[in-house]
Amino acid sequence: MRSLFTELWKKSIFTGLVLLVLVPSVVSGQDEKALSPVTRTYAITNVNIIQGPGRKVDMGTVILKNGLITGVGKGLAIPPEAIVIKADSMYVYAGFIDGLSHTGVAKPKEETNRERPKDPGNPTYERAGINPQVDVRTLLNPEDKTIEEIRNLGFTTAQVVPYGNLLPGQSAVVLLGGKSADDMVLANKAALYSELSGANGVYPSTIIGVLAKWRDLYKNASLAKSNESLYASNRAGFERPSGDRILEAFYPVIDQKLPVVFKAEKILDIQRIYALKADLGFPLVLADVKEGWLMTSKIKAAGTKVFLSLDLPEEKKDDKKKDDKDKKEGDKKEGEKKEDKKEEKKETPAKAKTANDLEKEALEKRKAEAIASYVAQAATFQKAGIPFGFSLLSAKSKDVPANLRRMITAGLSEDAALAALTTTPAQLLGLSDRMGSVDNGKIANLVISDKPYFNEKAKVRYVFVDGVLYQQEVKETPKKTDGAAKVAPGGTWSYSTESPQGTTTGKLVIKDDNGTLSGTISNSMSNKETELKGATLDGSNLSFNFGFDAGGNSLTIEVSVAIEGDSFEGTMSVGTFGSFPIKGTRDPKK
């Protein structure tokens, strides 16, 4: 017997398709056997296509096949094998690109009882945080929760680096989906990553020490590379140079084939990094920049690639209006009392501000101005004509949408914000031929939102990574009803539910035997009934579940609705596959 959800995704050409057709990715954390997708072809219809900044196709179609975009526009023929996602006036964008973060890499536990070395002035490379040879691919975990967190925001690609100080290792550009680290990696050893942070309790522990050590390592690497070249040109009679993985990691940097990505939050960091670059001459990328607005002239003149931080200072809640209102009401009552008593008192002259008061006010003003400049940093870079992407390295994923809107409010245009999420980072990472826009031949990395992405009420509904669909669970809040009102769940209900295939209708039969609920659910395609389980009524909220057999894989579909009179609204949920809205009305008694 086929269940309701088998029919929801059923197409005439694929009789018997099951729910997992629409979700070809493996469900993590579940015991069910993974099923291979029946097709890797999708057609997203009736969607507003934002191909790139300033490029839009109203109510068009995007076709994906085998992980690539193969059609963009209006009036396109839908391949017969395609799974159709009826976007119904939603908005599709190229998947967003994170310029620098630790996404997918577990943060190491702090070693509180770490033994101090006998010679802290000459520690091991590892103890000093000097690990440029480390390949971040060996640290990637496809099941790490941070991958799903930023993917849910619309990010499909990230430049990922290891944790650490000074020289943590080498970055990789990864796709935010896949069963293994090798599946995820798009470009390995993309950059050498560095921070101006010292080691704890050993040399180098200070900024000055870090800079000195950096110069020392780079110059030693240059000398070692030169010695190897000399030996390779004439090996006879010469002692073979010893290998050193630490120094060898610098070789592609010295050859100008690999950039150094520096975490450069503060203006002083940027100045020090530029001084280091002037001395050594390596190719430079500045990332997670937070105080770059005063360095725009230098950055533009140098042509430096830059990723601005998506972390912003916490927005201060302004209760001034409320305080002013309370004060006015208090003053009014006090005035009435004075009038009743027919007394007038002279107001006490305002107390003169002390030097400390004035200094505090000036400090608060400078702080507010600095925060305003920080929030407007992206707008300043846009005005200066400097291409930039965004970095999630120090940002909390939950704050990202609001922070983008704050930047836009501070003067950043929406087109520039979109460019910083898509086309510009693709160009900065050398990936413009494969991603960054919704065009034929590009990797099928897409984000679909129900409203324009920068709208405060917008919700991401679907994300494609390398052609694999990830559907977001959008929970609908059941309508609240008067708890005192009597709710009668019994009867036959006609319902409808929305899925990527469109609207499906059916019948829900509820039997109420003195509070003990049972029943069946069916749909108009097959009229086959499936027995309900665990049916309960809590106030006006009805919940139940029913089983689903997907080719020998047992799943449970959960339904939760709020009944109001002769109608209900709620959701149908299938675990990590997402939730879908459902509503219904009670059929008249015959």
Long-range contacts (C-beta under 8 A, 24 or more apart in sequence): 1-528, 1-530, 1-549, 2-526, 2-528, 3-530, 3-546, 3-547, 3-548, 3-549, 3-557, 4-506, 4-521, 4-522, 4-523, 4-530, 4-546, 4-548, 4-557, 5-548, 5-557, 5-574, 6-548, 6-550, 7-504, 7-523, 7-525, 7-526, 8-497, 8-499, 8-501, 8-504, 8-523, 9-83, 9-499, 9-500, 9-501, 10-525, 11-83, 11-84, 11-501, 13-80, 13-81, 14-38, 14-39, 14-81, 18-550, 18-551, 19-548, 19-550, 19-555, 19-574, 19-577, 20-550, 20-553, 21-83, 22-83, 22-469, 22-471, 22-499, 22-500, 22-577, 23-469, 23-471, 23-577, 24-468, 24-469, 25-177, 25-468, 25-469, 25-470, 26-179, 27-575, 27-576, 27-577, 28-143, 28-576, 29-143, 29-576, 30-575, 30-576, 32-550, 32-553, 32-554, 32-555, 33-552, 33-553, 35-550, 35-551, 35-553, 39-81, 39-82, 39-83, 40-64, 40-65, 40-66, 40-67, 40-467, 41-65, 41-66, 41-79, 41-81, 41-82, 41-83, 42-82, 42-83, 42-84, 42-85, 42-444, 42-464, 42-467, 42-469, 43-76, 43-78, 43-79, 43-82, 43-83, 43-84, 43-85, 44-85, 44-87, 44-92, 44-446, 44-448, 45-78, 45-84, 45-85, 45-86, 45-87, 46-86, 46-87, 46-88, 46-89, 47-87, 47-88, 47-89, 47-90, 47-91, 47-92, 47-448, 48-89, 48-90, 48-91, 48-92, 49-73, 49-92, 49-438, 50-91, 50-92, 50-93, 50-94, 50-418, 50-438, 51-94, 51-437, 51-438, 51-439, 52-94, 52-418, 52-419, 52-422, 52-423, 52-436, 52-437, 52-438, 52-439, 53-415, 53-416, 53-418, 53-419, 53-422, 53-423, 54-415, 55-437, 59-89, 62-92, 62-438, 62-446, 64-444, 64-446, 64-464, 64-467, 65-467, 66-467, 67-443, 67-444, 67-466, 67-467, 67-468, 68-441, 68-442, 68-443, 68-444, 68-467, 69-438, 69-439, 69-440, 69-441, 69-442, 69-443, 69-444, 69-446, 70-440, 71-440, 72-438, 72-439, 72-440, 83-500, 83-501, 84-500, 84-501, 85-448, 85-462, 85-500, 86-500, 86-501, 86-502, 87-448, 90-448, 90-449, 90-450, 90-451, 90-461, 91-448, 91-449, 91-450, 91-451, 91-452, 91-453, 91-458, 92-438, 92-446, 92-447, 92-448, 93-154, 93-418, 93-422, 93-438, 93-446, 93-447, 93-448, 93-449, 93-453, 94-422, 94-423, 94-435, 94-436, 94-437, 94-438, 94-442, 94-445, 94-446, 94-447, 95-154, 95-155, 95-156, 95-157, 95-422, 95-435, 95-445, 95-446, 95-447, 95-463, 95-464, 95-465, 96-153, 96-154, 96-155, 96-156, 96-157, 96-421, 96-422, 96-447, 97-155, 97-156, 97-157, 97-158, 97-389, 97-421, 97-422, 97-425, 97-426, 97-429, 97-431, 97-435, 97-436, 98-150, 98-155, 98-157, 98-158, 98-159, 98-390, 98-391, 98-392, 98-425, 99-159, 99-287, 99-307, 99-389, 99-390, 99-391, 99-425, 99-428, 99-429, 100-158, 100-159, 100-161, 100-171, 100-261, 100-263, 100-287, 100-288, 100-307, 100-391, 100-392, 100-393, 101-146, 101-150, 101-158, 101-159, 101-160, 101-161, 101-391, 101-392, 101-393, 102-146, 102-160, 102-161, 102-162, 102-163, 102-393, 103-144, 103-146, 103-147, 103-150, 103-158, 103-160, 103-174, 103-176, 103-392, 104-140, 104-141, 104-142, 104-144, 104-146, 104-147, 104-158, 104-160, 104-174, 104-176, 104-184, 105-136, 105-139, 105-140, 105-141, 105-144, 105-160, 105-161, 105-162, 105-163, 106-139, 106-141, 106-144, 107-163, 108-163, 114-200, 114-201, 116-201, 116-202, 117-202, 120-201, 120-202, 120-203, 121-202, 121-203, 122-203, 123-199, 123-202, 123-203, 125-246, 127-199, 127-202, 128-166, 128-199, 128-202, 128-203, 128-204, 128-213, 129-164, 129-165, 129-166, 129-167, 129-168, 129-197, 129-198, 129-199, 130-166, 130-167, 130-213, 130-217, 130-246, 131-162, 131-164, 131-167, 131-168, 131-169, 131-246, 132-167, 132-169, 132-170, 132-192, 132-246, 132-249, 132-250, 133-169, 133-170, 133-245, 133-246, 133-248, 133-249, 134-162, 134-168, 134-169, 134-170, 135-169, 135-170, 135-172, 135-188, 135-189, 136-160, 136-161, 136-162, 136-169, 136-170, 136-171, 136-172, 137-172, 137-181, 137-182, 137-185, 137-188, 138-181, 140-172, 140-174, 140-181, 140-184, 140-185, 141-181, 142-177, 142-178, 142-179, 142-180, 142-181, 142-183, 142-184, 146-397, 147-176, 147-177, 149-397, 150-176, 150-392, 150-397, 150-400, 151-176, 151-177, 151-463, 151-465, 151-470, 152-397, 152-460, 152-463, 152-472, 153-397, 153-400, 153-401, 153-460, 154-421, 154-447, 154-449, 154-453, 154-460, 154-463, 155-392, 156-435, 156-445, 156-446, 156-447, 156-463, 156-464, 156-465, 157-186, 157-431, 157-435, 157-445, 158-392, 159-190, 159-191, 159-261, 159-429, 161-193, 161-261, 161-393, 162-193, 164-195, 165-195, 165-197, 165-198, 165-199, 166-194, 166-195, 166-196, 166-197, 166-198, 166-199, 166-204, 166-210, 166-213, 166-214, 167-192, 167-193, 167-194, 167-217, 168-193, 168-194, 168-195, 169-193, 170-249, 171-261, 173-429, 173-431, 175-443, 175-445, 175-465, 175-466, 176-465, 177-465, 177-466, 177-468, 177-470, 178-465, 178-466, 186-431, 186-434, 187-429, 187-430, 187-431, 189-252, 189-258, 190-429, 191-258, 191-259, 191-260, 191-261, 191-285, 192-249, 192-250, 192-253, 192-258, 192-259, 192-260, 192-261, 193-260, 193-261, 193-263, 194-260, 194-261, 194-262, 194-263, 195-262, 195-263, 196-262, 196-263, 196-264, 196-269, 196-272, 196-273, 207-272, 211-272, 211-276, 214-276, 215-276, 215-279, 215-280, 217-246, 217-247, 217-250, 218-250, 218-253, 218-254, 218-280, 218-282, 219-280, 220-247, 221-247, 221-248, 221-249, 221-250, 221-251, 221-254, 222-250, 222-254, 224-248, 225-250, 225-251, 225-254, 253-282, 253-283, 254-282, 256-282, 256-283, 258-283, 259-283, 259-284, 259-285, 259-305, 260-284, 260-285, 261-285, 261-287, 262-286, 262-287, 263-287, 263-288, 263-393, 264-288, 264-289, 264-292, 265-289, 265-290, 265-291, 265-309, 265-394, 266-290, 266-291, 267-291, 267-292, 267-294, 267-295, 270-295, 270-298, 270-299, 271-295, 274-298, 274-302, 285-428, 287-391, 287-393, 288-391, 288-393, 288-394, 289-377, 289-391, 290-374, 290-377, 291-374, 291-377, 292-377, 292-381, 293-373, 293-374, 293-376, 293-377, 293-380, 293-381, 296-380, 296-381, 296-384, 296-386, 297-384, 299-386, 300-384, 300-385, 300-386, 305-387, 305-428, 306-381, 306-386, 306-387, 306-388, 306-389, 307-388, 307-389, 307-390, 307-391, 307-425, 307-428, 308-377, 308-378, 308-381, 308-388, 308-389, 308-390, 308-391, 308-420, 309-390, 309-391, 309-393, 309-394, 309-395, 310-390, 310-391, 310-392, 310-395, 310-399, 310-400, 310-403, 310-404, 311-393, 311-394, 311-395, 311-396, 311-399, 311-403, 312-374, 312-375, 312-399, 312-403, 312-406, 312-407, 313-371, 313-374, 313-375, 315-406, 372-410, 375-406, 375-407, 375-410, 376-407, 376-410, 376-411, 376-412, 377-407, 378-407, 378-410, 378-412, 378-416, 378-417, 378-420, 379-407, 379-410, 379-411, 379-412, 379-416, 382-411, 382-412, 382-413, 382-416, 383-411, 387-419, 387-424, 387-427, 387-428, 388-420, 388-424, 389-420, 389-421, 389-424, 389-425, 389-428, 390-420, 390-421, 390-425, 401-458, 404-454, 405-454, 405-456, 408-454, 414-454, 417-454, 418-453, 443-467, 450-474, 462-500, 471-500, 471-577, 471-578, 472-578, 473-573, 473-576, 473-578, 473-579, 474-578, 474-579, 475-571, 475-579, 476-569, 476-570, 476-571, 476-579, 476-581, 478-541, 478-560, 478-561, 478-562, 478-569, 478-570, 479-562, 479-564, 479-569, 480-540, 480-562, 481-539, 481-540, 481-562, 481-563, 481-564, 482-540, 483-539, 483-540, 485-540, 487-537, 487-539, 487-540, 487-563, 488-512, 489-517, 489-537, 489-542, 489-563, 491-586, 491-587, 491-589, 492-586, 492-587, 493-568, 493-584, 493-585, 493-586, 493-587, 494-584, 494-585, 494-587, 495-568, 495-582, 495-583, 495-584, 496-582, 496-583, 496-584, 497-572, 497-580, 497-581, 497-582, 497-583, 498-580, 498-581, 499-580, 508-584, 510-535, 510-542, 517-542, 517-544, 519-544, 521-546, 540-564, 542-568, 542-570, 548-574
